[in-house]
Amino acid sequence: MKQLKWLLIIVSCAILTSCYSVRLRNVNGTPQPDPFSNRKDYYRGMAVVELDTIISIKITSKDFTYLIKEKEACESGKLNIIEYRNTFGGVLLSAITFGKKRKVTIKYVCEKPSN
């Protein structure tokens, strides 16, 4: 019974510490507005692009670059806010595949085009 209790404590600590979010914001510039957005979170009134994908990395690679393609959502070609989110499921996928596959959740807001 005592071992089960410790196992549950360790698993719950691992779950809580593996979920985090990192947000990077440019202090110069204005985020691209979206007047039709009905979000209630940090991105209220902003045009947000969300990517939820799985990337494949070779075991020998030390870094990875994900290219954000130009599209109509980012007219200025500049990023104002970038958020990277890590979840427990992403950590498990990386552990099971020995780091070859990683689940990535990214939100970004483009900079408002200057006139």
Residue, then its C-alpha position, 0 to 999 in steps of 0.5 A: m500500500k505504501q509503495l502504491k502511494w509513493l508511485l501515485i505521488i511520483v506520477s502526479c509530480a511528473i504530470l504537473t511538472s511536464c506541462y508548461s507554456v513559454r511565451l515570447r513577445n516583441v516589445n516593438g510593434t503591435p499585434q495584428p488585430d482580429p475584430f471578429s475574435n471572441r477569445k477570452d484568454y491572453y490573445r483576446g482581440m488578436a489574430v492567432v495562428e495555432l499549429d498542433t503537429i508532430i515533428s520527426i527528428k533524427i537521433t543524431s540531430k541536436d536541433f530542429t527548425y520548423l519553417i513557418k510559411e508565408k500565408e495571408a494570416c501573416e501579411s507583414g512577415k514579422l512575428n509579434i508573439i510566439e507561444y510554445r506549449n509542452t504537455f505530458g502527452g508530448v513528453l510521453l511520445s518523445a520518451i517512447t520514441f527516444g526523442k525521434k518524434r515530438k508533439v509541438t503546439i505553437k501559437y503565434v501572432c503576426e505583427k500588424p503591417s506598418n503603413 
